[in-house]
């Protein structure tokens, strides 16, 4: 049981990430006796024995994971997909690895399209505004996927339906589903969509999905760090099943991997990659900023600076409330990376290398997002950072993709079984075909 982790202890920082609580909450649990901490004699950081962490569902799920069994999930037949808002291909790569054949990928950004085409010349990349794409030509594709950007909708959408979301990118995603009529769709978004506009945006989305004739699995936030991604990124996923197929469908969200990967797993040779991260281009800090950040220890941030440097660096923000823990942040080898942003050198969202005082490079960024080293990005350095920072981590997409493949396998198996049995009863067979075509 304990051998599923790297050691018999877990750091306080990592436990907080696993169970999604603050260190202040961990401290309360210590005071109540729920947790008994120890101190690492070398790093002097607080740790907890794994044996006392079985109380947490997240830890039990890792220990009892079906990850290895789910790796054996393969498509029972060729399954096709169409993807919107494809970006640099993180979601598409993961879905392809799971077994999907992408018949079309739409993306507006020219550099991202060059990235997709340059790495995967056989992909049908449709560059341009999604509003101008005719999706009817892809009718009966098995899966429509995409990370539609979140925009506020008219509240009337709950009453007026699909047309009331016109002008939003969710409308275009919905239009693709309406025109293609896939068996299943997969949407993804930021965690904040759950409570966007006090939950009204999500309410409209659910209403529209129902109007389209799909049953929505309750949306779920998946933490990338549970799926062989050395990063704290969280994404909200939607899975919808066409109503006539729901009774045949069996769906389970992917099981977590049985250990948490950290930054050294991304940048050093080991389980994820056979070699250390290749050299590549990257942004740099101005001289004074580099001097100040050189005082930050691994895993530290602006609060670890001397007070005079805190004031100089933070300026007016020094007096504001809130932790602002992303500012002047140096990553740690022994923790998952903070969520990657579109720029590792920006003052609000620094992602400083754990040892060298510099921003993460392009290839370091790509590895933290679990892109293969041979996947190259087109455009300027800033454009490449943006493409990588906006991507769905490949390994997360692969895990979700396996769950979708298993879902489609279950639908096809039950439909085929029903067809075989119905051959013995013509009248029943006729009624069933009528149902399946509604």
Buried (B, 14 or more C-beta within 10 A) or exposed (E): EEEBBBEEBBBBBBBBBBBEBEEEEBBEBBEEEEBEBEEEEEEEBBBBBBEBBEEBEBBEBBBEBEBEEBEEBEBBEEBBBBBBBBBBBBBBBBBBBBBBBBBBBBBBBEBBBBBBBEBBEEBBBBBEEBEEBEBEEBEEBBBBBBBBBBEEBBBEBBEBBBEBBBEBBBBBBBBBBBBBBBBBBBBBBBBEBBEBBEEBBBBBBBBBBBBBBBBBBEBEBBBBBBBBBBBBBBBBBBBBBBEBBBEBBEBEBBBBBBBBBBBBBBBBEEEBBEEEBEEBEBBEBEEEBEEBBEBBEBBBBBBBBEEEBBEEBBEEBEEEEEEBEBBBBBBBBBBBBBBBBBBBBBBEBBBBBBEEBBBBBBBBBBBBBBBEBEBBBBBEBEBBBBBBBBBBBBBBBBBBBBBBBBBBBBBBEBBEEBEEEBEEEEEEBEEBEEEBEE
